[in-house]
Amino acid sequence: MSSTTVTMRRFRPVTVALWVAQVLLALQFAMGGVAKLAGSQTMVAMFAEIGTGQWLRFLVGALELAGAIGLLVPRSCGAAALGLVGLMAGAVLTNVFVLGESPLLPWPSGSWL
């Protein structure tokens, strides 16, 4: 007669909160990447204003989508997060120095409440 041991993992609230944050961030980046790859008029106009051509829109969209997928894969989530940090740092610098916009989240009306 052999005995088997069943191991139960307890999920800590912090672990669950981190998973939820990863999924929400992945969804946000995936939506942004899909909008860029699908040719949203807003994205096309923004990248035209940047002046580098539409190839950058496709590159950024693909990187955002790859990063979103990477956030959901445990082995690659650290590298994906680091890559997305670099991508977002470039986006902030582009918004401030090329587009002349605030690095903070924009309001739809264009003014702060």
Backbone as a ProteinNet text record, in pm:
[ID]
protein_1_A
[PRIMARY]
MSSTTVTMRRFRPVTVALWVAQVLLALQFAMGGVAKLAGSQTMVAMFAEIGTGQWLRFLVGALELAGAIGLLVPRSCGAAALGLVGLMAGAVLTNVFVLGESPLLPWPSGSWL
[TERTIARY]
84.8	0	89.9	68.1	149.8	66.4	134.8	63.9	95.8	-1	19.2	-3.6	72.2	59.1	1.6	-100.8	-162.5	-117.3	-61.2	-14.5	-115.6	-160	-253.5	-177.1	-194	-131.6	-234.7	-191.9	-279.1	-246.6	-348.6	-329.8	-337.9	-231	-228.2	-293.8	-352.9	-417.7	-321.8	-196.8	-99.9	-74.7	-64.4	-42.8	-160.5	-279.3	-399.3	-404.8	-371.8	-372.1	-270.5	-154.6	-54.4	-101.5	-167.9	-222.2	-326.9	-413.9	-517.4	-453.2	-350.5	-281.1	-215.3	-154.2	-91.7	-194.1	-307.6	-411.1	-466.5	-491.2	-543.2	-443.1	-315.8	-213.2	-200.7	-207.1	-198.2	-314.7	-434.6	-550.4	-532.1	-480.1	-459.1	-358.3	-246.9	-145.8	-195.3	-272	-325.9	-423	-507.3	-600.7	-525.9	-422.9	-343.3	-270.6	-214.9	-145.2	-237.3	-355.3	-452.3	-499.6	-520.6	-562.6	-457.2	-331.6	-223.8	-214.2	-222.8	-210.4	-332.6	-448.8	-570.9	-585.1	-501.4	-505.9	-610.4	-630.1	-721.7	-684.3	-784.7	-758.2	-678.3	-707.8	-635	-487.6	-459.8	-321	-247.7	-314.7	-253.1	-217	-309.3	-284	-171.5	-168.3	-64.3	73.4	86	216.4	255.1	157	188	243.6	188.4	237.1	377.4	408.1	543.4	644	605.1	687.5	785.3	772	864.7	808.9	686.3	624	540.3	458.2	365.1	433.1	554.1	625.2	642.2	660.7	677.4	548.3	434.4	305.3	292.5	331.5	325.3	422.5	543.1	642.7	594.6	548.2	501	379.6	287.8	171	209.8	304.5	350	421.5	503.1	573	475.5	373.9	273.4	196.1	160.7	87.6	175.2	301	393	415.8	429	446.4	324.6	205.7	82.3	75.7	111	112.3	219.5	336.4	445.6	411.8	329.1	289.6	208.8	143.4	57.8	131	254.7	334.6	433.4	422.8	506.7	657.4	708.3	852.5	899.2	810	852.5	797	722.4	655.9	755.3	867.2	967	1028.9	1068.3	1127.7	1024.8	901.5	795.5	769.6	764.8	742.1	856.2	978	1093.5	1089.2	1053.6	1040.8	931.3	819	708.8	744.6	825.6	872.5	955.3	1044.5	1124.2	1038.5	940	849.6	770.6	722.1	645.8	734.9	859.8	952.7	972.1	986	996.4	869.8	754.6	628	616.4	658.4	653.6	745.9	867.1	961.4	908.7	846.5	789.3	673.8	587.5	476.1	524.9	627.4	674.3	754.4	852.5	947.1	907.4	832.7	794.5	653.7	559.5	420.7	386.4	471.1	447.2	327.3	298.8	184	230.6	137.7	166.8	198.3	294.2	322.2	216.3	124.9	18.5	-95	-186.9	-299.8	-384	-416.6	-498.5	-645.8	-715.6	-859.8	-924.3	-1036.7	-1101.3	-1135.1	-1166.8	-1203	-1080.5	-962.6	-840.7	-806.8	-884.9	-855	-861.6	-794.1	-793.9	-912	-973	-1087.6	-1041.5
-115.9	0	122.8	210.7	331.9	451.4	544.5	665.6	779.4	856.4	971.4	1098.1	1196.2	1324	1425.5	1490.7	1594.5	1729.5	1809.2	1940.4	2045.4	2121.8	2229.6	2360.8	2442	2573.4	2674.4	2756.3	2865.2	2987.2	3050.2	3171.6	3290.1	3364	3481.9	3597.6	3689.3	3804.3	3885.6	3897	3972.8	3903.3	3772.2	3697.1	3713.2	3704.3	3721	3862.8	3962.1	4101.4	4121.9	4059.4	4070.9	4004.5	3891	3825.6	3913.9	3972.4	4060.5	4179.7	4238.4	4352.3	4311.9	4194.8	4146.7	4129.9	4072.3	4050.4	4183.8	4277.7	4408.1	4484.3	4480.8	4546.2	4479.1	4347.3	4275.6	4314.7	4325.6	4367.4	4508.8	4598.3	4736.3	4743.7	4674	4675.1	4604.5	4498.2	4427.4	4516.5	4590.3	4679.6	4790	4845.1	4946.9	4892	4772.6	4710.8	4678.1	4627.4	4594.5	4721.7	4829.7	4956.4	5007.5	4993.2	5037.4	4947.6	4818.9	4725.9	4729.4	4760.5	4764.3	4894.2	4992.2	5117.6	5215.1	5222.7	5320	5459.9	5538.8	5671.5	5758	5745.5	5821.7	5784.1	5653.4	5607.9	5646.6	5634.8	5672.2	5820.6	5903.4	6047.8	6080.3	6013.3	6040.3	6004.1	5889.6	5849.6	5932	5984.5	6077.3	6207.1	6252.4	6373.9	6355.6	6234.9	6207.4	6223	6181.4	6203.3	6093.8	5978.6	5868.6	5771.5	5787.7	5693.9	5592.6	5522.5	5427.2	5296.5	5272.8	5151.4	5148.4	5267.1	5272.2	5232.5	5269.3	5229.4	5077.5	5013.4	4867	4803.4	4860.1	4806.7	4819.3	4937.7	4959.7	4871.6	4860.1	4773.6	4628.3	4580.7	4441.7	4421	4518.9	4506.9	4511.4	4596.4	4600.3	4469.1	4413.7	4286.8	4173.2	4169.8	4066.7	4082.3	4206.9	4230.7	4188.6	4213.1	4173.1	4021.8	3951.1	3804.9	3758.3	3823.5	3788	3809	3908.8	3930.9	3815.1	3740	3629.8	3496.4	3491.8	3369	3380.7	3294	3308.6	3317	3239.2	3242.5	3371.9	3440	3558.4	3688.4	3683.2	3804.9	3911.4	3874.5	3973.4	4044	3968.1	4027	4110	4062.7	4137.5	4269.5	4266.7	4389.6	4488.3	4439	4526.2	4587.1	4507.1	4558.6	4662.7	4640.3	4736.4	4865	4856.2	4976.9	5061.1	4997.3	5069.7	5131.9	5057.3	5107.5	5227.8	5220.8	5331.5	5451.3	5428.4	5540.6	5614.9	5540.2	5602.4	5677.2	5624.5	5691.1	5822.3	5822.9	5945.7	6050.8	6011	6105.6	6159.4	6074.1	6118.4	6215.2	6184.8	6274.5	6411.3	6414	6540.9	6620.3	6556.5	6630.8	6641.1	6545.9	6550.8	6607.5	6555.8	6598.6	6718	6746.9	6859.9	6841.9	6720.3	6691.5	6658	6658	6624	6475	6438.5	6295.7	6225.5	6303.1	6244.8	6197.3	6123.9	6071.6	6186.3	6183.9	6291.2	6272.4	6381.7	6378.6	6396.5	6332	6343.3	6486.6	6572	6709	6795.1	6745.3	6821.8	6911.6	6908.2	6991.4	6906.3	6951.2	6879.7	6923.4	6829.6	6860.2	6898.6
0	0	0	-91.9	-97.4	-53.9	4.3	46.3	-50.9	-77.5	-165.8	-85.5	-120.1	-51.5	-149.1	-106.6	-187	-131.1	-218.2	-175.4	-217.6	-122.5	-149.5	-143.7	-246.1	-244.9	-196.9	-103.7	-60	-143	-190.3	-267.7	-173.3	-168.9	-85	-158.6	-84	-148.5	-235.4	-194.7	-273.7	-407.1	-405	-527.7	-622.9	-570.9	-653.5	-709	-627.4	-673	-785.2	-774.4	-880.2	-1008.7	-999.3	-1118.3	-1184.8	-1103.5	-1157.7	-1227.4	-1164.9	-1226.4	-1358.1	-1362.8	-1486.3	-1597.3	-1564	-1665.1	-1714.7	-1623	-1663.7	-1750.3	-1711.3	-1792.8	-1928.7	-1931	-2058.3	-2149.3	-2093.1	-2173.1	-2226.8	-2143.4	-2185.1	-2300	-2286.1	-2391.4	-2516.8	-2499.8	-2616.1	-2693.1	-2622.6	-2690.8	-2765.3	-2703.7	-2770.1	-2891.8	-2878.2	-2990.5	-3105.9	-3074.1	-3179.3	-3249.4	-3173.5	-3234.1	-3332	-3296	-3385.3	-3507.9	-3489.2	-3601.5	-3693.6	-3636.9	-3717.8	-3795.5	-3765.5	-3840.2	-3791.2	-3660.4	-3603.2	-3653.1	-3689.5	-3744.3	-3647.6	-3519.9	-3419.4	-3419	-3425.7	-3424	-3552	-3665.1	-3792.5	-3790.4	-3741.7	-3735.5	-3638.2	-3522.9	-3424.6	-3478.5	-3542.6	-3594.3	-3716.6	-3790.2	-3899.4	-3842.6	-3730.8	-3665.6	-3609.5	-3564	-3514.3	-3627.7	-3747.2	-3864.7	-3899.3	-3839.1	-3868.9	-3971.1	-4007.5	-4100	-4025	-4099.5	-4038.3	-3997.2	-4041.4	-4000	-3848.4	-3786.9	-3641.6	-3571.4	-3628.7	-3570.9	-3568.6	-3679.5	-3685	-3585.9	-3575.1	-3482.2	-3338.3	-3301	-3164.2	-3134.8	-3230	-3209.6	-3189.3	-3270.1	-3255.4	-3122	-3081.7	-2953.4	-2835.8	-2845.1	-2738.5	-2730.3	-2843.2	-2843.9	-2791.4	-2834.1	-2784.1	-2634.1	-2588.2	-2445	-2365.2	-2419.7	-2351.8	-2336.6	-2442	-2434.5	-2337	-2342.3	-2252.2	-2106.1	-2075.4	-1936.4	-1879.9	-1966.4	-1921.1	-1913	-1960.5	-1957	-1840.9	-1740.7	-1621.3	-1648.4	-1742.1	-1768.6	-1833.2	-1902.8	-1976.5	-1920.1	-1810.1	-1763.1	-1719.7	-1662.6	-1621.4	-1740.2	-1840.6	-1961.2	-2037.2	-2042.4	-2110.5	-2039.6	-1907.8	-1831.5	-1853.5	-1854.9	-1877.6	-2018.2	-2115.9	-2251.8	-2263.4	-2195.6	-2199.1	-2125.6	-2021.8	-1952.4	-2048.9	-2122.8	-2221.3	-2330.1	-2376.5	-2479.4	-2428.9	-2306.4	-2250.3	-2219	-2182.4	-2162.3	-2294.2	-2402.6	-2534.6	-2571.4	-2533.6	-2562.4	-2485.7	-2359.9	-2280.1	-2340.5	-2376.2	-2436.3	-2568.7	-2647.9	-2775	-2752	-2654.3	-2624.4	-2578.9	-2496.7	-2441.8	-2544.9	-2608.8	-2692.2	-2839.3	-2891.1	-3032.3	-3048.8	-2971.3	-2984.5	-2895.8	-2797	-2708.4	-2617.8	-2580.6	-2494	-2354	-2262.2	-2123.8	-2112.6	-2026.6	-2007.3	-1922.9	-1864.5	-1783.2	-1872.2	-1814.3	-1890.5	-1944.7	-2073.2	-2129	-2095	-2080.2	-2061.4	-2196.8	-2222.1	-2353	-2392	-2296.4	-2329.8	-2355.4	-2321.5	-2340.8	-2223.8	-2117.7	-2002.8	-1875.7	-1774.8	-1647.1	-1564.1	-1497.8	-1412.3	-1274.1
[MASK]
+++++++++++++++++++++++++++++++++++++++++++++++++++++++++++++++++++++++++++++++++++++++++++++++++++++++++++++++++

